Amino acid sequence: MENSEVIVIKMGGVASDNLGDAFFQQLRQWHKENKKIVIVHGGGHYISKMMTLMNLKVEVKDGLRITDKKTLELTRMVLLGQVQPLITTAIQKAGLQPVGLNAGCNQLIQGDFIDQEKLGYVGKVTQIANELLEILFCAQQIPVIAPLGVTAKGQWLNINADEVACQVAASLKADKLFLLTDVPGIKQKNEWLEEVDLLQLNQLLKEKIVTGGMVPKIKSAQKALLAGVHSVCITDAINSKGTHILNHIHALSSV
């Protein structure tokens, strides 16, 4: 599989509510160009809303949702029963062929606990079984993946969607990874940066110019680039410039 054929898009749960014409036009264009498209979706907004309705306490530690058994079941229900169908239905209406996937599909996302005592059923990705994705690519279908994992013993885990997207992109050696968020990119001194390389990114983290929810995105992007993904774009819309993050070797060669 050629690197240039693969594009991975990560969208948050709220982003799935705002799938506009420009988004689908871009998907259709890539589809015509025979690009292989993968979508990884989050759903934190919906999960928190449902937890509040069910009188469950929302707790976050180091950017990760503390997940007990009740929260895990609710998370699975919201991601697979609410958010994923919203996205797949919208893509289908746009004339494309989505396929909703979860960790249980051919052990797609294999994971392990991060720290069960502190975080509960929160995991990290140990392996992506991308053979299924390649089969779907051949059928010109678009995999839509929920950020859940399964351990070797069959225990389901709640995994950060940015990490899942980056691990999927890395496993496929994707050409581009889009991390869709609620801001237009990375900001420095009141200016949105158009392009940074890994060396500059480390400096932004060191000087704490990048803070809050952007930090885990940046760290996930770093892992993806070091694993062979060509470029990562952090943006609020797929057709916006956003901030492109390049491996410094690629960045220098493009000057």
MARSEVEX-182124 format. One line per field, with one value per residue (C-alpha): residue number from 1; x, y, z. Coordinates in Angstrom, 1 decimal. Each point is the difference from the previous one (the first is absolute). Layout:
# MARSEVEX-182124
num = NUM; ...
u = X; ...
v = Y; ...
w = Z; ...
This chain:
# MARSEVEX-182124
num = 1; 2; 3; 4; 5; 6; 7; 8; 9; 10; 11; 12; 13; 14; 15; 16; 17; 18; 19; 20; 21; 22; 23; 24; 25; 26; 27; 28; 29; 30; 31; 32; 33; 34; 35; 36; 37; 38; 39; 40; 41; 42; 43; 44; 45; 46; 47; 48; 49; 50; 51; 52; 53; 54; 55; 56; 57; 58; 59; 60; 61; 62; 63; 64; 65; 66; 67; 68; 69; 70; 71; 72; 73; 74; 75; 76; 77; 78; 79; 80; 81; 82; 83; 84; 85; 86; 87; 88; 89; 90; 91; 92; 93; 94; 95; 96; 97; 98; 99; 100; 101; 102; 103; 104; 105; 106; 107; 108; 109; 110; 111; 112; 113; 114; 115; 116; 117; 118; 119; 120; 121; 122; 123; 124; 125; 126; 127; 128; 129; 130; 131; 132; 133; 134; 135; 136; 137; 138; 139; 140; 141; 142; 143; 144; 145; 146; 147; 148; 149; 150; 151; 152; 153; 154; 155; 156; 157; 158; 159; 160; 161; 162; 163; 164; 165; 166; 167; 168; 169; 170; 171; 172; 173; 174; 175; 176; 177; 178; 179; 180; 181; 182; 183; 184; 185; 186; 187; 188; 189; 190; 191; 192; 193; 194; 195; 196; 197; 198; 199; 200; 201; 202; 203; 204; 205; 206; 207; 208; 209; 210; 211; 212; 213; 214; 215; 216; 217; 218; 219; 220; 221; 222; 223; 224; 225; 226; 227; 228; 229; 230; 231; 232; 233; 234; 235; 236; 237; 238; 239; 240; 241; 242; 243; 244; 245; 246; 247; 248; 249; 250; 251; 252; 253; 254; 255
u = 0.0; 1.4; 0.3; -1.6; -3.2; -0.9; -1.7; -1.1; -2.5; -0.7; -3.1; -1.4; -3.6; -1.0; 1.6; -2.3; -2.9; 1.5; 0.7; -0.5; 0.0; 3.7; 0.9; -1.9; 1.2; 3.6; -0.7; -1.6; 3.0; 2.4; -2.1; 0.2; 3.8; 0.0; 1.2; -0.7; -1.9; -0.4; -2.0; 0.5; -2.7; -0.1; -3.2; 1.1; -2.7; -2.8; 1.5; 0.2; -3.6; -1.3; 2.0; -1.6; -3.5; 0.7; 1.5; 3.5; 3.0; 2.2; 3.7; 3.0; 3.6; 2.9; -2.5; -1.4; -3.5; 0.1; -2.1; -1.6; -2.2; -3.2; 1.8; 1.6; -3.4; -1.5; 3.0; -0.5; -3.7; 0.5; 2.9; -1.4; -3.7; -0.2; 3.1; 1.2; -3.4; -0.3; 3.3; -0.5; -3.6; 1.3; 2.8; -2.4; -2.4; 3.0; 0.3; 2.9; 0.2; 0.9; 0.4; -0.3; 2.7; 0.9; 2.8; -1.8; 0.1; 2.8; 1.8; 0.5; 1.2; 2.0; 0.8; 1.1; -0.7; 1.9; -0.4; -3.1; 0.3; 0.0; -2.0; -2.1; -0.8; 2.0; 2.5; 2.8; 0.3; 2.4; -0.7; -2.3; -1.1; -0.1; -0.7; -3.7; 0.5; 1.9; -2.8; -2.5; 2.2; 0.0; -3.9; 0.2; -1.5; 0.8; 0.7; -1.6; 1.7; -1.1; 2.9; -0.5; 2.6; -0.1; 2.7; 1.4; -2.4; -3.0; -0.5; -1.3; 1.9; -0.7; 2.8; 0.7; -1.2; 3.1; 2.2; -2.1; 0.1; 3.8; 0.6; -2.3; 1.9; 3.3; -1.0; -1.0; 3.0; -2.6; 0.9; -2.2; -1.6; -2.6; -0.8; -3.3; -0.5; -1.9; 2.9; 1.7; 3.4; 2.9; 0.3; 3.2; 0.1; -3.6; 0.8; -1.1; 3.0; -0.3; 2.9; 2.3; 2.5; 0.7; 2.9; -2.1; -2.8; 2.2; 0.9; -3.6; -0.7; 3.2; -1.0; -3.6; -1.3; -2.2; -2.2; -3.2; -1.8; 2.4; 2.9; -1.3; -0.8; 3.6; 1.5; -2.1; 1.0; 3.7; -0.4; -1.8; 2.7; 2.8; -1.8; -0.1; -3.0; 1.0; -1.9; -2.5; -2.5; -1.7; -3.0; -3.7; -1.1; 1.4; 0.1; 1.8; 3.7; 0.5; 3.5; 2.0; 2.5; 2.8; 2.8; 3.0; 1.7; -3.0; -0.4; 3.6; -0.2; -3.1; 1.7
v = 0.0; 3.4; 2.6; 2.6; -2.0; 0.2; 2.9; -0.4; 2.5; 0.3; 1.9; 0.7; -0.8; 3.6; 0.3; -2.9; 2.4; 2.5; -2.1; 2.6; -0.1; 0.9; -3.0; -2.4; 1.7; -0.6; -3.6; -0.5; 1.6; -2.2; -3.0; 0.9; 0.2; -3.6; 1.2; -2.4; 1.8; -1.0; 1.9; -0.3; 1.7; 1.1; 0.7; 1.6; 2.7; -2.6; -2.3; 2.8; 1.1; -3.5; -0.5; 3.2; -1.3; -3.3; 1.8; -1.5; 2.1; 1.3; -0.2; 0.8; -0.6; 1.1; 0.6; -3.6; -0.8; -2.2; -3.0; -2.5; -2.9; 2.1; 2.8; -2.5; -1.5; 3.4; 1.0; -3.0; 0.7; 3.6; -0.5; -3.1; 0.8; 3.7; 1.8; -2.6; -0.4; 3.8; 0.1; -3.1; 1.1; 3.5; -1.5; -2.4; 2.9; 1.7; -2.9; -1.9; -3.4; 0.1; -3.0; 0.4; -1.9; -0.6; -1.8; -3.4; 0.0; -2.5; 1.3; 3.3; 2.0; -2.0; 1.7; -0.2; 1.9; 3.3; -0.1; -1.9; 1.1; 3.7; 0.2; -3.2; -1.4; 2.5; -1.4; 0.5; -1.5; -2.9; -1.0; 0.8; -3.0; 2.0; -3.1; 0.7; 3.6; -1.0; -2.4; 2.9; 2.3; -2.5; 0.1; 3.9; 0.3; 2.5; -1.5; 2.0; -1.0; 0.5; 0.5; -3.1; -2.8; -3.7; -1.7; -3.4; -1.3; 1.6; 3.0; 3.1; 3.3; 3.7; 1.5; 3.6; 0.6; 2.0; -2.9; -2.5; 2.3; 0.4; -3.7; -0.9; 2.6; -1.4; -3.6; 1.0; 2.3; 2.7; 2.9; 2.4; 0.0; 2.7; 0.7; 2.0; 2.1; 3.2; 2.4; 0.8; -1.4; 0.7; 3.6; 1.9; 3.7; 0.5; -1.5; -3.3; -1.9; -1.4; -2.5; -1.4; -2.9; -2.4; 2.1; 3.1; -2.0; -1.2; 3.7; 1.0; -2.7; 0.8; 3.7; -1.0; 2.0; -3.0; -0.8; -1.7; -2.3; 0.7; -1.7; -3.6; 0.7; 1.3; -3.1; -2.3; 1.8; -0.4; -3.7; -0.3; 1.9; -1.9; -3.2; 0.9; 2.3; 2.7; 3.0; 0.8; 2.9; 1.5; 2.0; 0.8; -0.9; -2.4; 2.6; 2.6; 0.5; -0.7; -0.8; -2.6; -1.9; -1.7; -2.3; 2.4; -2.1; 0.5; 3.6; 0.8; -1.9; 2.0; 3.4
w = 0.0; -1.0; 2.7; -2.1; -0.2; 3.7; 1.8; 3.7; 1.5; 3.7; 0.9; 3.5; 0.9; -0.3; -3.4; -1.2; 0.5; -2.4; -3.1; -2.7; -3.8; -0.2; 2.1; -2.3; -3.2; 1.2; 0.8; -3.4; -1.7; 1.9; -0.9; -3.7; 0.3; 1.5; 3.4; 2.8; 2.7; 3.7; 2.6; 3.7; 2.1; 3.6; 2.0; 3.3; -0.1; -0.4; 2.7; 2.5; -0.8; 0.5; 3.2; 1.4; -0.9; 1.7; 3.1; -0.6; 1.1; -2.8; 1.1; -2.2; 0.9; -2.3; -2.8; 0.3; 1.2; 3.1; -1.1; 2.4; -1.2; -0.3; -1.8; -2.4; -0.9; -0.5; -2.1; -2.3; -0.2; -1.0; -2.5; -1.7; 0.3; -0.4; -1.4; -2.5; -1.7; -0.3; -1.9; -2.2; -0.9; -1.0; -2.1; -1.7; -0.9; -1.6; -2.5; 1.6; 1.6; 3.8; 2.2; 3.8; 1.8; 3.6; 1.9; -0.2; -3.8; -0.7; 3.1; -1.8; 3.0; 2.5; 3.3; 3.5; 3.3; 0.6; 3.8; 1.1; 3.6; -0.9; -3.2; -0.1; -3.4; -1.9; -2.5; -2.5; -3.4; -0.3; -3.6; -2.9; -2.1; -3.3; -2.2; 0.3; -1.0; -3.1; -1.0; 0.3; -2.0; -2.9; 0.1; -0.1; 3.4; 2.7; 3.5; 2.8; 3.3; 3.6; 2.6; 2.0; 0.5; 1.1; 2.1; -0.7; 2.6; -1.7; 2.3; -1.7; 0.6; -0.5; -2.0; -0.9; -3.6; -0.9; 0.9; -1.9; -3.1; 0.2; 0.5; -3.0; -2.1; 1.1; -0.7; -3.5; -0.5; -1.0; -2.2; 2.0; 3.4; 0.8; 3.7; -0.1; 3.1; 1.0; -0.8; -3.4; 1.0; 2.4; 1.2; 0.9; 1.0; -1.2; -3.4; -1.5; -1.2; -3.6; 0.3; 2.7; 0.0; 2.9; 1.3; 0.2; 1.6; 2.8; 0.7; 0.1; 2.6; 2.0; 0.2; 0.8; -2.9; -0.8; 3.0; 1.1; -2.4; -2.8; 1.8; -0.4; -3.7; -0.5; 1.8; -2.1; -3.1; 0.9; 0.4; -3.3; -1.9; 1.6; -1.0; -3.7; -0.5; -2.5; 1.4; 2.7; -0.3; 3.1; -1.2; 0.7; -3.6; -2.5; -2.7; 2.2; 0.0; 3.7; 1.4; -1.9; 2.0; -2.0; 0.9; -0.1; -2.8; -2.2; 1.0; -1.0; -3.3; -0.9; 0.3
